[in-house]
């Protein structure tokens, strides 16, 4: 399921129960306020990886169902 930050992102999204989680909150929580300069790119990679794990049969660029 990935490293500690990816698991932290997953936990944050699960605890939000379908609500939108702002990027700045995700970055703050995942890096505990010590975000690196490329935190947004890393966060996008974590979310992309999670999507592939949760919907392995989904076509590239197709809308997510989860």
PDB file of N, CA, C and O in Angstrom:
ATOM      1  N   UNK A   1       0.828  -1.196   0.000  1.00  0.00           N
ATOM      2  CA  UNK A   1       0.000   0.000   0.000  1.00  0.00           C
ATOM      3  C   UNK A   1       0.864   1.248   0.000  1.00  0.00           C
ATOM      4  O   UNK A   1       0.330   2.348   0.146  1.00  0.00           O
ATOM      5  N   UNK A   2       2.136   1.130  -0.153  1.00  0.00           N
ATOM      6  CA  UNK A   2       2.989   2.299  -0.209  1.00  0.00           C
ATOM      7  C   UNK A   2       3.618   2.624   1.129  1.00  0.00           C
ATOM      8  O   UNK A   2       3.433   1.919   2.121  1.00  0.00           O
ATOM      9  N   UNK A   3       4.367   3.712   1.124  1.00  0.00           N
ATOM     10  CA  UNK A   3       5.083   4.130   2.322  1.00  0.00           C
ATOM     11  C   UNK A   3       4.195   4.869   3.314  1.00  0.00           C
ATOM     12  O   UNK A   3       2.986   4.988   3.112  1.00  0.00           O
ATOM     13  N   UNK A   4       4.806   5.362   4.386  1.00  0.00           N
ATOM     14  CA  UNK A   4       4.033   6.013   5.443  1.00  0.00           C
ATOM     15  C   UNK A   4       3.249   7.243   4.978  1.00  0.00           C
ATOM     16  O   UNK A   4       2.126   7.462   5.431  1.00  0.00           O
ATOM     17  N   UNK A   5       3.816   8.034   4.096  1.00  0.00           N
ATOM     18  CA  UNK A   5       3.085   9.228   3.635  1.00  0.00           C
ATOM     19  C   UNK A   5       1.896   8.844   2.773  1.00  0.00           C
ATOM     20  O   UNK A   5       0.827   9.443   2.887  1.00  0.00           O
ATOM     21  N   UNK A   6       2.071   7.864   1.922  1.00  0.00           N
ATOM     22  CA  UNK A   6       0.944   7.432   1.089  1.00  0.00           C
ATOM     23  C   UNK A   6      -0.156   6.851   1.968  1.00  0.00           C
ATOM     24  O   UNK A   6      -1.338   7.094   1.722  1.00  0.00           O
ATOM     25  N   UNK A   7       0.216   6.095   2.979  1.00  0.00           N
ATOM     26  CA  UNK A   7      -0.788   5.561   3.902  1.00  0.00           C
ATOM     27  C   UNK A   7      -1.457   6.686   4.687  1.00  0.00           C
ATOM     28  O   UNK A   7      -2.648   6.609   4.988  1.00  0.00           O
ATOM     29  N   UNK A   8      -0.700   7.728   5.019  1.00  0.00           N
ATOM     30  CA  UNK A   8      -1.284   8.881   5.717  1.00  0.00           C
ATOM     31  C   UNK A   8      -2.306   9.590   4.829  1.00  0.00           C
ATOM     32  O   UNK A   8      -3.358  10.016   5.306  1.00  0.00           O
ATOM     33  N   UNK A   9      -1.999   9.715   3.546  1.00  0.00           N
ATOM     34  CA  UNK A   9      -2.939  10.329   2.602  1.00  0.00           C
ATOM     35  C   UNK A   9      -4.201   9.478   2.505  1.00  0.00           C
ATOM     36  O   UNK A   9      -5.309  10.013   2.517  1.00  0.00           O
ATOM     37  N   UNK A  10      -4.046   8.172   2.411  1.00  0.00           N
ATOM     38  CA  UNK A  10      -5.206   7.277   2.351  1.00  0.00           C
ATOM     39  C   UNK A  10      -6.045   7.409   3.623  1.00  0.00           C
ATOM     40  O   UNK A  10      -7.270   7.507   3.548  1.00  0.00           O
ATOM     41  N   UNK A  11      -5.401   7.412   4.776  1.00  0.00           N
ATOM     42  CA  UNK A  11      -6.134   7.540   6.042  1.00  0.00           C
ATOM     43  C   UNK A  11      -6.893   8.859   6.109  1.00  0.00           C
ATOM     44  O   UNK A  11      -8.032   8.899   6.574  1.00  0.00           O
ATOM     45  N   UNK A  12      -6.274   9.926   5.651  1.00  0.00           N
ATOM     46  CA  UNK A  12      -6.937  11.232   5.650  1.00  0.00           C
ATOM     47  C   UNK A  12      -8.165  11.213   4.739  1.00  0.00           C
ATOM     48  O   UNK A  12      -9.224  11.718   5.112  1.00  0.00           O
ATOM     49  N   UNK A  13      -8.026  10.640   3.563  1.00  0.00           N
ATOM     50  CA  UNK A  13      -9.147  10.578   2.632  1.00  0.00           C
ATOM     51  C   UNK A  13     -10.274   9.694   3.176  1.00  0.00           C
ATOM     52  O   UNK A  13     -11.451  10.027   3.038  1.00  0.00           O
ATOM     53  N   UNK A  14      -9.912   8.577   3.789  1.00  0.00           N
ATOM     54  CA  UNK A  14     -10.934   7.703   4.367  1.00  0.00           C
ATOM     55  C   UNK A  14     -11.660   8.381   5.526  1.00  0.00           C
ATOM     56  O   UNK A  14     -12.874   8.237   5.672  1.00  0.00           O
ATOM     57  N   UNK A  15     -10.924   9.112   6.338  1.00  0.00           N
ATOM     58  CA  UNK A  15     -11.555   9.768   7.482  1.00  0.00           C
ATOM     59  C   UNK A  15     -12.446  10.927   7.048  1.00  0.00           C
ATOM     60  O   UNK A  15     -13.328  11.342   7.800  1.00  0.00           O
ATOM     61  N   UNK A  16     -12.228  11.454   5.848  1.00  0.00           N
ATOM     62  CA  UNK A  16     -13.056  12.549   5.328  1.00  0.00           C
ATOM     63  C   UNK A  16     -14.416  12.037   4.855  1.00  0.00           C
ATOM     64  O   UNK A  16     -15.332  12.831   4.642  1.00  0.00           O
ATOM     65  N   UNK A  17     -14.556  10.726   4.688  1.00  0.00           N
ATOM     66  CA  UNK A  17     -15.831  10.085   4.325  1.00  0.00           C
ATOM     67  C   UNK A  17     -16.512  10.695   3.099  1.00  0.00           C
ATOM     68  O   UNK A  17     -17.698  11.022   3.128  1.00  0.00           O
ATOM     69  N   UNK A  18     -15.741  10.839   2.029  1.00  0.00           N
ATOM     70  CA  UNK A  18     -16.317  11.322   0.780  1.00  0.00           C
ATOM     71  C   UNK A  18     -16.316  12.832   0.609  1.00  0.00           C
ATOM     72  O   UNK A  18     -16.679  13.326  -0.459  1.00  0.00           O
ATOM     73  N   UNK A  19     -15.921  13.570   1.619  1.00  0.00           N
ATOM     74  CA  UNK A  19     -15.848  15.025   1.520  1.00  0.00           C
ATOM     75  C   UNK A  19     -14.556  15.432   0.814  1.00  0.00           C
ATOM     76  O   UNK A  19     -13.579  14.683   0.823  1.00  0.00           O
ATOM     77  N   UNK A  20     -14.551  16.590   0.217  1.00  0.00           N
ATOM     78  CA  UNK A  20     -13.352  17.119  -0.430  1.00  0.00           C
ATOM     79  C   UNK A  20     -12.337  17.507   0.642  1.00  0.00           C
ATOM     80  O   UNK A  20     -12.679  18.173   1.620  1.00  0.00           O
ATOM     81  N   UNK A  21     -11.094  17.088   0.452  1.00  0.00           N
ATOM     82  CA  UNK A  21     -10.019  17.452   1.372  1.00  0.00           C
ATOM     83  C   UNK A  21      -9.095  18.409   0.625  1.00  0.00           C
ATOM     84  O   UNK A  21      -8.528  18.032  -0.400  1.00  0.00           O
ATOM     85  N   UNK A  22      -8.931  19.641   1.115  1.00  0.00           N
ATOM     86  CA  UNK A  22      -8.071  20.606   0.426  1.00  0.00           C
ATOM     87  C   UNK A  22      -6.612  20.124   0.359  1.00  0.00           C
ATOM     88  O   UNK A  22      -6.107  19.475   1.276  1.00  0.00           O
ATOM     89  N   UNK A  23      -5.971  20.457  -0.735  1.00  0.00           N
ATOM     90  CA  UNK A  23      -4.582  20.042  -0.953  1.00  0.00           C
ATOM     91  C   UNK A  23      -3.686  20.538   0.176  1.00  0.00           C
ATOM     92  O   UNK A  23      -2.832  19.790   0.653  1.00  0.00           O
ATOM     93  N   UNK A  24      -3.862  21.774   0.610  1.00  0.00           N
ATOM     94  CA  UNK A  24      -2.987  22.302   1.656  1.00  0.00           C
ATOM     95  C   UNK A  24      -3.130  21.513   2.957  1.00  0.00           C
ATOM     96  O   UNK A  24      -2.150  21.326   3.677  1.00  0.00           O
ATOM     97  N   UNK A  25      -4.329  21.055   3.259  1.00  0.00           N
ATOM     98  CA  UNK A  25      -4.521  20.225   4.458  1.00  0.00           C
ATOM     99  C   UNK A  25      -3.837  18.876   4.299  1.00  0.00           C
ATOM    100  O   UNK A  25      -3.208  18.378   5.232  1.00  0.00           O
ATOM    101  N   UNK A  26      -3.963  18.280   3.101  1.00  0.00           N
ATOM    102  CA  UNK A  26      -3.329  16.983   2.861  1.00  0.00           C
ATOM    103  C   UNK A  26      -1.814  17.096   3.000  1.00  0.00           C
ATOM    104  O   UNK A  26      -1.172  16.233   3.598  1.00  0.00           O
ATOM    105  N   UNK A  27      -1.251  18.164   2.444  1.00  0.00           N
ATOM    106  CA  UNK A  27       0.195  18.375   2.531  1.00  0.00           C
ATOM    107  C   UNK A  27       0.603  18.598   3.980  1.00  0.00           C
ATOM    108  O   UNK A  27       1.577  18.009   4.449  1.00  0.00           O
ATOM    109  N   UNK A  28      -0.132  19.440   4.685  1.00  0.00           N
ATOM    110  CA  UNK A  28       0.198  19.716   6.084  1.00  0.00           C
ATOM    111  C   UNK A  28       0.154  18.440   6.919  1.00  0.00           C
ATOM    112  O   UNK A  28       1.054  18.193   7.722  1.00  0.00           O
ATOM    113  N   UNK A  29      -0.887  17.629   6.736  1.00  0.00           N
ATOM    114  CA  UNK A  29      -1.019  16.401   7.514  1.00  0.00           C
ATOM    115  C   UNK A  29       0.026  15.351   7.132  1.00  0.00           C
ATOM    116  O   UNK A  29       0.584  14.688   8.006  1.00  0.00           O
ATOM    117  N   UNK A  30       0.291  15.198   5.846  1.00  0.00           N
ATOM    118  CA  UNK A  30       1.225  14.164   5.391  1.00  0.00           C
ATOM    119  C   UNK A  30       2.665  14.476   5.784  1.00  0.00           C
ATOM    120  O   UNK A  30       3.436  13.570   6.100  1.00  0.00           O
ATOM    121  N   UNK A  31       3.026  15.758   5.764  1.00  0.00           N
ATOM    122  CA  UNK A  31       4.396  16.148   6.082  1.00  0.00           C
ATOM    123  C   UNK A  31       4.519  16.822   7.449  1.00  0.00           C
ATOM    124  O   UNK A  31       5.583  17.325   7.811  1.00  0.00           O
ATOM    125  N   UNK A  32       3.423  16.824   8.199  1.00  0.00           N
ATOM    126  CA  UNK A  32       3.407  17.407   9.544  1.00  0.00           C
ATOM    127  C   UNK A  32       3.962  18.827   9.561  1.00  0.00           C
ATOM    128  O   UNK A  32       4.742  19.196  10.439  1.00  0.00           O
ATOM    129  N   UNK A  33       3.543  19.615   8.572  1.00  0.00           N
ATOM    130  CA  UNK A  33       3.930  21.018   8.521  1.00  0.00           C
ATOM    131  C   UNK A  33       5.317  21.289   7.969  1.00  0.00           C
ATOM    132  O   UNK A  33       5.723  22.448   7.893  1.00  0.00           O
ATOM    133  N   UNK A  34       6.060  20.256   7.581  1.00  0.00           N
ATOM    134  CA  UNK A  34       7.434  20.401   7.076  1.00  0.00           C
ATOM    135  C   UNK A  34       7.500  19.958   5.609  1.00  0.00           C
ATOM    136  O   UNK A  34       8.327  19.118   5.252  1.00  0.00           O
ATOM    137  N   UNK A  35       6.652  20.508   4.780  1.00  0.00           N
ATOM    138  CA  UNK A  35       6.540  20.054   3.387  1.00  0.00           C
ATOM    139  C   UNK A  35       7.756  20.462   2.559  1.00  0.00           C
ATOM    140  O   UNK A  35       8.261  21.578   2.685  1.00  0.00           O
ATOM    141  N   UNK A  36       8.222  19.537   1.706  1.00  0.00           N
ATOM    142  CA  UNK A  36       9.319  19.866   0.789  1.00  0.00           C
ATOM    143  C   UNK A  36       8.795  20.709  -0.373  1.00  0.00           C
ATOM    144  O   UNK A  36       7.583  20.826  -0.557  1.00  0.00           O
ATOM    145  N   UNK A  37       9.703  21.296  -1.156  1.00  0.00           N
ATOM    146  CA  UNK A  37       9.269  22.146  -2.284  1.00  0.00           C
ATOM    147  C   UNK A  37       8.380  21.421  -3.298  1.00  0.00           C
ATOM    148  O   UNK A  37       7.517  22.054  -3.907  1.00  0.00           O
ATOM    149  N   UNK A  38       8.564  20.134  -3.491  1.00  0.00           N
ATOM    150  CA  UNK A  38       7.774  19.390  -4.488  1.00  0.00           C
ATOM    151  C   UNK A  38       6.669  18.562  -3.835  1.00  0.00           C
ATOM    152  O   UNK A  38       6.319  17.492  -4.333  1.00  0.00           O
ATOM    153  N   UNK A  39       6.124  19.046  -2.733  1.00  0.00           N
ATOM    154  CA  UNK A  39       5.095  18.304  -2.005  1.00  0.00           C
ATOM    155  C   UNK A  39       3.853  18.069  -2.861  1.00  0.00           C
ATOM    156  O   UNK A  39       3.261  16.991  -2.804  1.00  0.00           O
ATOM    157  N   UNK A  40       3.456  19.054  -3.647  1.00  0.00           N
ATOM    158  CA  UNK A  40       2.256  18.890  -4.481  1.00  0.00           C
ATOM    159  C   UNK A  40       2.456  17.770  -5.501  1.00  0.00           C
ATOM    160  O   UNK A  40       1.564  16.948  -5.705  1.00  0.00           O
ATOM    161  N   UNK A  41       3.618  17.738  -6.136  1.00  0.00           N
ATOM    162  CA  UNK A  41       3.892  16.675  -7.112  1.00  0.00           C
ATOM    163  C   UNK A  41       3.899  15.307  -6.431  1.00  0.00           C
ATOM    164  O   UNK A  41       3.375  14.336  -6.978  1.00  0.00           O
ATOM    165  N   UNK A  42       4.488  15.230  -5.247  1.00  0.00           N
ATOM    166  CA  UNK A  42       4.502  13.964  -4.510  1.00  0.00           C
ATOM    167  C   UNK A  42       3.086  13.548  -4.137  1.00  0.00           C
ATOM    168  O   UNK A  42       2.729  12.377  -4.266  1.00  0.00           O
ATOM    169  N   UNK A  43       2.286  14.488  -3.679  1.00  0.00           N
ATOM    170  CA  UNK A  43       0.904  14.196  -3.313  1.00  0.00           C
ATOM    171  C   UNK A  43       0.122  13.686  -4.521  1.00  0.00           C
ATOM    172  O   UNK A  43      -0.648  12.733  -4.401  1.00  0.00           O
ATOM    173  N   UNK A  44       0.310  14.305  -5.672  1.00  0.00           N
ATOM    174  CA  UNK A  44      -0.357  13.848  -6.887  1.00  0.00           C
ATOM    175  C   UNK A  44       0.048  12.416  -7.232  1.00  0.00           C
ATOM    176  O   UNK A  44      -0.782  11.618  -7.667  1.00  0.00           O
ATOM    177  N   UNK A  45       1.316  12.098  -7.038  1.00  0.00           N
ATOM    178  CA  UNK A  45       1.786  10.734  -7.301  1.00  0.00           C
ATOM    179  C   UNK A  45       1.152   9.747  -6.326  1.00  0.00           C
ATOM    180  O   UNK A  45       0.754   8.654  -6.729  1.00  0.00           O
ATOM    181  N   UNK A  46       1.052  10.119  -5.044  1.00  0.00           N
ATOM    182  CA  UNK A  46       0.416   9.236  -4.065  1.00  0.00           C
ATOM    183  C   UNK A  46      -1.036   8.956  -4.439  1.00  0.00           C
ATOM    184  O   UNK A  46      -1.482   7.810  -4.396  1.00  0.00           O
ATOM    185  N   UNK A  47      -1.767   9.994  -4.803  1.00  0.00           N
ATOM    186  CA  UNK A  47      -3.181   9.839  -5.153  1.00  0.00           C
ATOM    187  C   UNK A  47      -3.317   8.992  -6.416  1.00  0.00           C
ATOM    188  O   UNK A  47      -4.198   8.136  -6.500  1.00  0.00           O
ATOM    189  N   UNK A  48      -2.457   9.226  -7.384  1.00  0.00           N
ATOM    190  CA  UNK A  48      -2.488   8.442  -8.616  1.00  0.00           C
ATOM    191  C   UNK A  48      -2.241   6.956  -8.321  1.00  0.00           C
ATOM    192  O   UNK A  48      -2.925   6.087  -8.862  1.00  0.00           O
ATOM    193  N   UNK A  49      -1.277   6.683  -7.475  1.00  0.00           N
ATOM    194  CA  UNK A  49      -0.979   5.295  -7.113  1.00  0.00           C
ATOM    195  C   UNK A  49      -2.160   4.657  -6.376  1.00  0.00           C
ATOM    196  O   UNK A  49      -2.510   3.505  -6.633  1.00  0.00           O
ATOM    197  N   UNK A  50      -2.757   5.399  -5.476  1.00  0.00           N
ATOM    198  CA  UNK A  50      -3.924   4.879  -4.761  1.00  0.00           C
ATOM    199  C   UNK A  50      -5.067   4.578  -5.723  1.00  0.00           C
ATOM    200  O   UNK A  50      -5.754   3.567  -5.579  1.00  0.00           O
ATOM    201  N   UNK A  51      -5.271   5.455  -6.703  1.00  0.00           N
ATOM    202  CA  UNK A  51      -6.337   5.205  -7.685  1.00  0.00           C
ATOM    203  C   UNK A  51      -6.082   3.925  -8.458  1.00  0.00           C
ATOM    204  O   UNK A  51      -7.004   3.146  -8.699  1.00  0.00           O
ATOM    205  N   UNK A  52      -4.831   3.704  -8.849  1.00  0.00           N
ATOM    206  CA  UNK A  52      -4.500   2.474  -9.583  1.00  0.00           C
ATOM    207  C   UNK A  52      -4.734   1.241  -8.715  1.00  0.00           C
ATOM    208  O   UNK A  52      -5.190   0.210  -9.211  1.00  0.00           O
ATOM    209  N   UNK A  53      -4.423   1.342  -7.421  1.00  0.00           N
ATOM    210  CA  UNK A  53      -4.648   0.213  -6.519  1.00  0.00           C
ATOM    211  C   UNK A  53      -6.134  -0.064  -6.306  1.00  0.00           C
ATOM    212  O   UNK A  53      -6.555  -1.220  -6.257  1.00  0.00           O
ATOM    213  N   UNK A  54      -6.925   1.001  -6.179  1.00  0.00           N
ATOM    214  CA  UNK A  54      -8.345   0.848  -5.871  1.00  0.00           C
ATOM    215  C   UNK A  54      -9.190   0.497  -7.091  1.00  0.00           C
ATOM    216  O   UNK A  54     -10.236  -0.138  -6.959  1.00  0.00           O
ATOM    217  N   UNK A  55      -8.746   0.904  -8.271  1.00  0.00           N
ATOM    218  CA  UNK A  55      -9.481   0.613  -9.507  1.00  0.00           C
ATOM    219  C   UNK A  55      -8.513   0.129 -10.589  1.00  0.00           C
ATOM    220  O   UNK A  55      -8.264   0.845 -11.560  1.00  0.00           O
ATOM    221  N   UNK A  56      -7.969  -1.072 -10.431  1.00  0.00           N
ATOM    222  CA  UNK A  56      -6.944  -1.536 -11.374  1.00  0.00           C
ATOM    223  C   UNK A  56      -7.441  -1.697 -12.814  1.00  0.00           C
ATOM    224  O   UNK A  56      -6.638  -1.626 -13.744  1.00  0.00           O
ATOM    225  N   UNK A  57      -8.726  -1.908 -13.016  1.00  0.00           N
ATOM    226  CA  UNK A  57      -9.249  -2.121 -14.370  1.00  0.00           C
ATOM    227  C   UNK A  57      -9.673  -0.817 -15.056  1.00  0.00           C
ATOM    228  O   UNK A  57     -10.055  -0.831 -16.226  1.00  0.00           O
ATOM    229  N   UNK A  58      -9.609   0.298 -14.341  1.00  0.00           N
ATOM    230  CA  UNK A  58     -10.051   1.577 -14.923  1.00  0.00           C
ATOM    231  C   UNK A  58      -9.098   2.010 -16.038  1.00  0.00           C
ATOM    232  O   UNK A  58      -7.878   1.952 -15.885  1.00  0.00           O
ATOM    233  N   UNK A  59      -9.663   2.435 -17.137  1.00  0.00           N
ATOM    234  CA  UNK A  59      -8.874   2.927 -18.268  1.00  0.00           C
ATOM    235  C   UNK A  59      -8.160   4.217 -17.861  1.00  0.00           C
ATOM    236  O   UNK A  59      -8.660   4.966 -17.022  1.00  0.00           O
ATOM    237  N   UNK A  60      -6.996   4.476 -18.453  1.00  0.00           N
ATOM    238  CA  UNK A  60      -6.296   5.729 -18.185  1.00  0.00           C
ATOM    239  C   UNK A  60      -7.183   6.912 -18.555  1.00  0.00           C
ATOM    240  O   UNK A  60      -7.849   6.915 -19.590  1.00  0.00           O
ATOM    241  N   UNK A  61      -7.173   7.904 -17.692  1.00  0.00           N
ATOM    242  CA  UNK A  61      -7.919   9.149 -17.863  1.00  0.00           C
ATOM    243  C   UNK A  61      -9.445   9.002 -17.808  1.00  0.00           C
ATOM    244  O   UNK A  61     -10.179   9.967 -18.026  1.00  0.00           O
ATOM    245  N   UNK A  62      -9.904   7.798 -17.518  1.00  0.00           N
ATOM    246  CA  UNK A  62     -11.351   7.601 -17.338  1.00  0.00           C
ATOM    247  C   UNK A  62     -11.733   8.156 -15.965  1.00  0.00           C
ATOM    248  O   UNK A  62     -10.920   8.118 -15.042  1.00  0.00           O
ATOM    249  N   UNK A  63     -12.938   8.663 -15.818  1.00  0.00           N
ATOM    250  CA  UNK A  63     -13.358   9.180 -14.510  1.00  0.00           C
ATOM    251  C   UNK A  63     -13.299   8.087 -13.435  1.00  0.00           C
ATOM    252  O   UNK A  63     -13.652   6.934 -13.684  1.00  0.00           O
ATOM    253  N   UNK A  64     -12.854   8.463 -12.262  1.00  0.00           N
ATOM    254  CA  UNK A  64     -12.796   7.521 -11.143  1.00  0.00           C
ATOM    255  C   UNK A  64     -14.215   7.259 -10.640  1.00  0.00           C
ATOM    256  O   UNK A  64     -15.079   8.134 -10.690  1.00  0.00           O
ATOM    257  N   UNK A  65     -14.431   6.053 -10.162  1.00  0.00           N
ATOM    258  CA  UNK A  65     -15.740   5.704  -9.602  1.00  0.00           C
ATOM    259  C   UNK A  65     -15.681   5.623  -8.089  1.00  0.00           C
ATOM    260  O   UNK A  65     -16.723   5.543  -7.439  1.00  0.00           O
ATOM    261  N   UNK A  66     -14.511   5.641  -7.524  1.00  0.00           N
ATOM    262  CA  UNK A  66     -14.362   5.569  -6.066  1.00  0.00           C
ATOM    263  C   UNK A  66     -13.776   6.840  -5.545  1.00  0.00           C
ATOM    264  O   UNK A  66     -13.572   6.977  -4.338  1.00  0.00           O
TER     265      UNK A  66
END
